[in-house]
Amino acid sequence: MQTQEYDVVVVGGGPAGATAADDLVQEGRTVLLLDRQGRTKPCGGAIPPRLIKDFHIPDHLLVAKARCARMISPKDNKVDIPIEDGFVGMVNRDEFDEWLRARAETHGAQRVRAVFDKITEDADGTARVHYTPAGKNEDHAPISVRARYVIGADGAKSEVARQTIEGYEKTKYVFAYHEIVRAPQGDPSHDPDRCD
């Protein structure tokens, strides 16, 4: 059986990975997009107007347009900072990320729900990406494909980077906490155009 070969394998289907996959297939490259999915990204989901335009993000994905950001100190001092260029679009990352992955697939990327296992190198120097399908109807047998290029877009604790970058374990990290809360109705201090 012949091994499948791609121009590029993208590991990670968040905004960076899905957008890279989409751009590459639109340039005529064969692309495999691997994404494990299944978790909410701890991120505010803010997108500046320039990126909304450059990446052709439709208005229906914006759940709010923040025109001001409020910084609140531990002593409850507040500073409002107006947003340049009018507003920052706020998205629900679950819906937004899925829309980006679906767009890449619609344009021709092969999309597989899978867990990245490892990268090896064939005798001719070509990368071989090993992964395990993670879909409900998959047999979960490990698969490997060849790729001219591999993009590790699998996050801050990238397994691709860990396996391929010498000294990766010394990299420092900053972690985030994310929670979505509903603003109380009728609260006079609530401004729907402000991101607190």
DOLUMRO-175243 format. One record per residue: x, y, z of N, C-alpha, C in turn. Coordinates in steps of 0.02 Angstrom, whole numbers, always signed. Atoms other than C-alpha are relative to their C-alpha. Example, Ala and Ser with C-alpha at 12.3 -4.5 7.8 and 13.67 -1.06 7.14 Angstrom:
// DOLUMRO-175243
- nc1 nc2 nc3 cac1 cac2 cac3 cc1 cc2 cc3
- +45 -59 +0 +615 -225 +390 +45 +60 +0 .
- -42 -59 -3 +684 -53 +357 -39 +55 +37 .
END
This chain:
// DOLUMRO-175243
- nc1 nc2 nc3 cac1 cac2 cac3 cc1 cc2 cc3
- +42 -59 +0 +0 +0 +0 +44 +62 +0 .
- -40 -61 +6 +69 +170 -50 -21 +50 +53 .
- +13 -50 -51 +85 +303 +85 -25 +64 -33 .
- +26 -64 +24 -17 +461 +58 +53 +54 +10 .
- -49 -53 -4 +91 +613 +23 -34 +67 -11 .
- +28 -68 +4 +50 +798 +47 +56 +50 -8 .
- -49 -55 +0 +137 +960 +11 +11 +23 +72 .
- -4 -26 -68 +96 +1016 +189 -48 -38 +46 .
- +44 +24 -53 +28 +936 +347 -1 +55 +53 .
- +9 -51 -52 -43 +1064 +470 -27 -36 +62 .
- +21 +31 -62 -53 +1001 +649 -30 +55 +44 .
- +35 -50 -41 -183 +1103 +744 -48 +40 -43 .
- +51 -33 +40 -346 +1176 +680 -30 +61 +33 .
- +23 -64 -26 -359 +1337 +779 +6 +52 -55 .
- -3 -52 +52 -357 +1505 +689 +64 -1 -42 .
- -63 +0 +38 -173 +1495 +640 +4 -60 -47 .
- -4 +60 +41 -179 +1315 +578 -52 -2 -55 .
- +53 +3 +50 -347 +1326 +490 +10 +53 -54 .
- -12 -53 +49 -301 +1491 +406 +60 -18 -44 .
- -57 +22 +41 -131 +1422 +350 -23 -53 -50 .
- +25 +53 +45 -218 +1268 +278 -41 +30 -56 .
- +42 -32 +50 -345 +1377 +188 +42 +38 -51 .
- -43 -38 +46 -213 +1493 +115 +39 -47 -46 .
- -41 +46 +40 -107 +1346 +56 -41 -37 -53 .
- +40 +34 +51 -248 +1252 -31 -21 +49 -55 .
- +18 -50 +51 -298 +1413 -118 +58 +17 -45 .
- -60 -9 +42 -119 +1422 -183 +17 -64 -38 .
- -9 +61 +39 -138 +1247 -257 +39 -55 +34 .
- -37 +51 -37 -49 +1147 -121 -48 -54 +26 .
- +39 +53 -32 -110 +979 -56 +13 +5 +75 .
- -6 -14 -72 -145 +999 +130 -41 -50 +40 .
- +35 +40 -50 -190 +882 +272 -3 +42 +63 .
- +11 -38 -62 -264 +975 +422 -20 -49 +55 .
- +13 +44 -57 -253 +874 +583 -23 +42 +59 .
- +23 -37 -58 -356 +936 +729 -36 -47 +48 .
- +32 +45 -49 -406 +848 +889 -67 +26 +23 .
- +62 -33 -21 -547 +973 +929 -20 -19 +71 .
- +28 +22 -63 -657 +949 +1080 +16 +41 +62 .
- -10 -41 -60 -603 +1091 +1194 -11 +73 -17 .
- +9 -71 +9 -641 +1273 +1218 +66 +34 +13 .
- -63 -34 -5 -490 +1382 +1191 -5 +57 +51 .
- +2 -55 -48 -452 +1496 +1340 +26 +65 -31 .
- -19 -60 +36 -450 +1656 +1239 -60 +46 -5 .
- +54 -49 +3 -551 +1816 +1234 -35 +4 -66 .
- +33 -1 +65 -589 +1797 +1050 -5 +68 -31 .
- +1 -68 +29 -547 +1977 +1002 +37 +1 -67 .
- -30 -4 +66 -512 +2011 +818 -2 +73 -24 .
- -2 -69 +25 -453 +2183 +757 -32 +6 -69 .
- +33 -10 +65 -545 +2259 +607 +43 -18 -60 .
- -45 +15 +56 -393 +2240 +495 +0 -75 -15 .
- +1 +73 +11 -392 +2051 +521 -68 -24 -24 .
- +67 +18 +24 -580 +2040 +497 -2 +9 -76 .
- -1 -15 +72 -552 +2119 +326 +48 -46 -37 .
- -52 +39 +34 -390 +2030 +279 -16 -74 -5 .
- +16 +71 -1 -455 +1857 +326 -72 -15 -18 .
- +69 +9 +27 -631 +1884 +257 -46 -33 +52 .
- +42 +27 -53 -720 +1852 +422 -70 +31 -7 .
- +67 -28 +8 -909 +1869 +397 -28 +29 +65 .
- +29 -36 -57 -1006 +1985 +511 -41 -45 +46 .
- +43 +43 -42 -1121 +1845 +572 +39 -37 +54 .
- -41 +34 -51 -974 +1770 +670 +16 +46 +59 .
- -15 -47 -54 -953 +1928 +775 -59 +2 +49 .
- +52 -1 -51 -1050 +1914 +937 -5 +68 +33 .
- +0 -69 -27 -1004 +2092 +989 +54 +40 -36 .
- -51 -45 +25 -907 +2243 +931 +19 +47 +57 .
- -23 -40 -58 -808 +2315 +1077 +33 +64 -26 .
- -28 -64 +21 -771 +2500 +1053 +45 +30 +54 .
- -39 -25 -57 -683 +2520 +1221 +21 -60 +42 .
- -23 +52 -47 -580 +2412 +1338 +9 +33 +68 .
- -7 -27 -68 -586 +2438 +1526 +50 -42 +38 .
- -50 +32 -43 -436 +2397 +1634 -22 +15 +72 .
- +21 -7 -70 -480 +2367 +1818 +56 -25 +44 .
- -55 +18 -44 -344 +2367 +1950 -26 -40 +60 .
- +22 +36 -61 -347 +2259 +2108 -33 +47 +51 .
- +31 -48 -45 -396 +2420 +2201 -65 +28 -29 .
- +62 -20 +34 -546 +2438 +2084 +4 +67 -35 .
- -7 -59 +42 -474 +2587 +1991 -13 -21 -72 .
- +20 +18 +69 -543 +2590 +1813 +27 +51 -49 .
- -23 -42 +55 -467 +2657 +1653 -31 -26 -64 .
- +30 +19 +64 -564 +2655 +1489 +47 +19 -56 .
- -45 -11 +56 -460 +2638 +1331 -40 -8 -64 .
- +37 +6 +63 -545 +2679 +1165 +37 -45 -49 .
- -29 +45 +50 -516 +2555 +1024 +14 +39 -64 .
- -17 -31 +64 -423 +2621 +872 -38 -36 -56 .
- +35 +27 +58 -507 +2591 +703 -73 -17 +15 .
- +71 +7 -12 -679 +2594 +784 -22 -55 +47 .
- +23 +55 -42 -701 +2422 +863 +47 -60 -7 .
- -31 +66 +4 -630 +2251 +899 -58 -50 -2 .
- +53 +51 +5 -741 +2106 +843 +13 -55 +50 .
- -4 +55 -48 -776 +1976 +976 -35 -61 -29 .
- +29 +62 +27 -807 +1796 +924 -5 -53 +55 .
- +4 +60 -41 -862 +1636 +1010 +50 -48 -31 .
- -53 +40 +29 -706 +1530 +985 -23 -69 -24 .
- +25 +65 +24 -802 +1365 +970 -27 +6 -70 .
- +30 -10 +66 -902 +1430 +822 +50 +27 -51 .
- -48 -32 +45 -763 +1536 +748 +52 -50 -26 .
- -51 +49 +20 -630 +1399 +748 -29 -52 -47 .
- +32 +50 +43 -752 +1273 +673 -13 +30 -69 .
- +13 -33 +64 -799 +1398 +536 +65 +3 -41 .
- -64 -3 +36 -614 +1421 +492 +21 -69 -26 .
- -18 +68 +23 -584 +1232 +484 -44 -22 -58 .
- +46 +18 +54 -739 +1206 +377 +16 +38 -64 .
- -19 -39 +59 -684 +1346 +260 +60 -31 -35 .
- -59 +32 +30 -514 +1263 +234 -20 -64 -35 .
- +23 +63 +30 -600 +1097 +200 -39 +13 -64 .
- +40 -18 +59 -723 +1177 +78 +46 +19 -59 .
- -46 -21 +52 -576 +1250 -18 +48 -55 -23 .
- -39 +56 +25 -490 +1081 -31 +48 -34 +49 .
- -43 +34 -49 -393 +1039 +128 -34 -64 +21 .
- +28 +61 -29 -415 +861 +188 +3 +9 +75 .
- +6 -13 -72 -474 +879 +367 -12 -66 +36 .
- +7 +62 -38 -452 +737 +492 +1 +17 +74 .
- -1 -7 -72 -500 +735 +674 +47 -54 +26 .
- -53 +48 -18 -345 +654 +749 +44 +28 +55 .
- -51 -18 -49 -213 +655 +884 +68 -9 -33 .
- -67 +4 +27 -38 +695 +823 +42 -44 +46 .
- -43 +45 -39 +85 +560 +879 +73 +21 -3 .
- -72 -16 +6 +257 +598 +809 +18 +17 -72 .
- -30 -13 +66 +364 +657 +664 +63 -41 -4 .
- -63 +34 +14 +498 +547 +590 +24 +24 -68 .
- -28 -20 +65 +608 +569 +438 +16 -61 -41 .
- -16 +55 +44 +615 +450 +291 +71 +6 -25 .
- -69 +1 +24 +781 +402 +211 +15 +56 -49 .
- -11 -54 +48 +757 +534 +76 -7 +70 +31 .
- +5 -64 -34 +735 +671 +207 -71 +28 +5 .
- +70 -23 -3 +546 +687 +187 -29 -15 +69 .
- +33 +9 -65 +447 +711 +347 -55 -52 -5 .
- +55 +48 -5 +330 +572 +399 -38 +18 +64 .
- +42 -19 -57 +187 +625 +513 -43 -59 +19 .
- +38 +56 -26 +110 +491 +622 -57 +27 +44 .
- +57 -24 -40 -64 +517 +695 -49 -57 +10 .
- +53 +49 -15 -210 +421 +769 -67 +34 -9 .
- +67 -30 +10 -386 +460 +705 -39 +0 +66 .
- +36 -8 -63 -499 +522 +844 -76 +6 -9 .
- +72 -6 +12 -671 +526 +762 -38 -58 +30 .
- +43 +51 -31 -816 +426 +834 -2 -64 -42 .
- +7 +59 +44 -824 +309 +683 +67 -25 -27 .
- -66 +21 +24 -637 +286 +661 +21 -64 +35 .
- -24 +61 -31 -545 +124 +694 +59 +13 +47 .
- -53 -21 -45 -409 +220 +789 +67 -35 -11 .
- -65 +30 +16 -267 +126 +703 +46 +57 -21 .
- -47 -53 +19 -112 +237 +688 +10 +3 -76 .
- -10 -13 +71 -83 +313 +516 +62 +44 -7 .
- -56 -46 +15 +71 +395 +439 -6 +24 -71 .
- +0 -31 +66 +84 +513 +292 +66 +37 -10 .
- -61 -37 +15 +229 +597 +204 -19 +72 -15 .
- +13 -70 +12 +243 +786 +193 +64 +37 -17 .
- -58 -42 +16 +362 +908 +110 +12 +50 +57 .
- -5 -48 -55 +324 +1031 +252 -50 -19 +53 .
- +45 +10 -56 +245 +1019 +424 -5 +67 +37 .
- +12 -61 -39 +166 +1167 +513 -27 -22 +68 .
- +23 +14 -68 +153 +1148 +702 -41 +59 +25 .
- +45 -52 -25 +1 +1254 +747 -41 -29 +57 .
- +34 +37 -53 -41 +1148 +897 +7 +32 +69 .
- +5 -37 -62 -31 +1282 +1030 +66 +12 +36 .
- -57 -21 -39 +85 +1349 +1163 +43 -59 +24 .
- -37 +60 -21 +133 +1175 +1223 +4 -49 -58 .
- -1 +37 +62 +160 +1113 +1046 +40 -64 +4 .
- -35 +65 +3 +201 +929 +1031 +46 -2 -61 .
- -42 -4 +60 +269 +964 +856 +66 +35 +19 .
- -60 -37 -20 +390 +1093 +929 +42 -41 +49 .
- -37 +40 -50 +436 +979 +1075 +43 -53 -34 .
- -36 +53 +34 +488 +843 +954 +52 +25 -50 .
- -43 -23 +55 +577 +952 +827 +47 +57 +16 .
- -42 -57 -17 +657 +1100 +917 +44 -17 +59 .
- -47 +15 -54 +813 +1071 +1019 -7 +53 +54 .
- +5 -46 -56 +799 +1149 +1192 -71 +24 +14 .
- +70 -21 -7 +610 +1164 +1180 -23 -2 +73 .
- +23 +9 -69 +587 +1104 +1359 +18 +59 +45 .
- -20 -59 -39 +671 +1265 +1421 -44 +61 -14 .
- +44 -55 +18 +536 +1374 +1343 -45 +19 +59 .
- +43 -24 -53 +441 +1482 +1468 -71 +11 -26 .
- +70 -5 +20 +250 +1487 +1464 -39 +47 +44 .
- +50 -38 -37 +108 +1598 +1517 -66 -36 -14 .
- +64 +34 +9 -58 +1511 +1546 -57 +48 +12 .
- +58 -44 -3 -232 +1584 +1538 -59 -35 +32 .
- +64 +24 -26 -399 +1565 +1623 -54 +35 -41 .
- +52 -28 +42 -557 +1593 +1521 -68 -19 +26 .
- +68 +13 -21 -737 +1610 +1572 -46 +49 -35 .
- +49 -44 +31 -889 +1679 +1483 -56 +11 +51 .
- +53 -16 -47 -1013 +1769 +1595 -51 +45 -35 .
- +53 -42 +28 -1179 +1848 +1550 -6 +63 +42 .
- +7 -64 -35 -1193 +2033 +1594 -70 +5 +29 .
- +67 -6 -30 -1334 +2069 +1715 -42 +53 -37 .
- +45 -46 +34 -1483 +2151 +1632 -17 +58 +46 .
- +21 -58 -38 -1524 +2327 +1688 +54 +29 +45 .
- -54 -27 -41 -1355 +2358 +1772 +25 +64 -33 .
- -20 -64 +31 -1316 +2543 +1741 +74 +4 -17 .
- -72 -3 +15 -1128 +2510 +1741 +19 -42 -61 .
- -15 +42 +58 -1142 +2386 +1597 -3 +40 -65 .
- -2 -33 +66 -1091 +2453 +1426 +11 -55 -52 .
- -8 +55 +48 -1121 +2329 +1283 +54 +12 -52 .
- -54 -16 +48 -989 +2419 +1177 +68 -1 +33 .
- -64 +0 -36 -853 +2395 +1309 +19 -71 +20 .
- -26 +65 -23 -744 +2245 +1348 +34 +11 +67 .
- -30 -8 -67 -708 +2236 +1535 +47 -57 +15 .
END
